Amino acid sequence: MLLSWVASKRIYQPIVRLVNVIKDYKPTQESQGDDLAFIEQEWRHLSQESRVLESKLDKAYPALRSAFLLQLVQGHFYSLSETELRGRMESFDWQTESQWFVLLLVKISGFAKEDGRFLENEEQLATFAAANIAQEIVNTQTPNAEIMNFQDMTVGILLSYPMDRTKQQAKDELYLLANDLAQTISSLLKMQTTVCMGRLTANVQDLPQLLVFLRSSIRYRDLKADHQVLDLEEMLPSTNDDVHYPFALEKELMQAIRMGQSEQSLSLIESFVHELVRQSSKEKILQEGAMQVLGSMLHTMLESGFNPHHFFEGYNLYEQLNQLREPEQMVRFFQAKVISPYIEGLNEYQDIHMKRLVERVTDRIQERFMNSDISLEECADAFNTTTYALSKAFKQINGVNFIDYLITLRMDKAKKLLVESDLKVNEIAEQIGYQPSYFIRLFRKYENMTPGQYRDRMK
């Protein structure tokens, strides 16, 4: 009997541990005596939850993939390397090894036609219909494809072809697909349809630039044709060889300027000019590239809400830049005459703005510190800012963080009421916005005594 009892305990120990693990995972769960039945019940429950989560993930997966690829072709991932971009595409089941990548841009127009199926205020509905038709056609011809609805009467299609085919073979297949798209969409929607074909590339990083070229090229469509296919390489046969402009560096530079990042902006303009020289040593190309990036800088400043003439009043920046011929001179010009004055002015404006904001928040706290609903989040919402920005500015300007400042005001008011009134401690706590037990604990922490002891000592 003793051996049987010991053996049963040993055998039962794993079951006990498993039950305890489940109870720790779900503290409110209690077994009803039969531990095996309890484990079975929980196993079924967890299996059902797993299936539900898997089903939700399966439903969300296409949207996640579509959102990533849409941001990719629009250039939002310019900071990622080619390897990182390919890794992300592969995580969405997109084959990237030994592949040609290509973009198609479909544009629909012709709302004014009498026999059209859509009215002029139904642009989004028409674009949605075109995207659905394109999805049906593409799915029957290639596995690696993604339809992107740009919501502006254009639909993008990202495709890839194995490199075991020649470029010409892939191009022939692509033309047949583009022609099929143009004819089918035009026939079904009764609208003019133009499909512009991009060039094949082996680099994912080239896709945003290709989209820019496609949007520019599709404007050369024939206004009289019901459907047509335009080939970017035929329209711009030497595009890839003649463009000597570091678009990716320009995007990084504009982002750094927009964020007011001084050191990064100064470093990026130097890299930008050196890259212009590396790509083409011709003075004309360097001069044109420098003029282009100056225009982009001024445009970025305007987008950020600042008039460039406020920072460069009395200076004709284009005229000064036009007189420079050496790359080093251009770098110094951009750093000293454009970037530094703007970022200094931006920081000064932000300092003044944040100082005024903190002053208004401080006044609000002093007026409402006895209300229990006053908080950092409430003040941030009231003045249309973020809690992080407000907390950082408050500490920088007042020398104390928001919570400590609020507690100090409440403790000072509580001490005054303890000495000058006969209110009970609980009443004082509620009057300054605290629960009585929390107030007593907080008071002891800051004054090293209870409120009652403080009242006795001061009286």
Order of alpha helices (4+ residues) and beta strands (2+ residues): alpha-alpha-alpha-beta-alpha-beta-beta-alpha-beta-alpha-beta-alpha-alpha-alpha-alpha-alpha-alpha-alpha-alpha-alpha-alpha-alpha-alpha-alpha-alpha-alpha
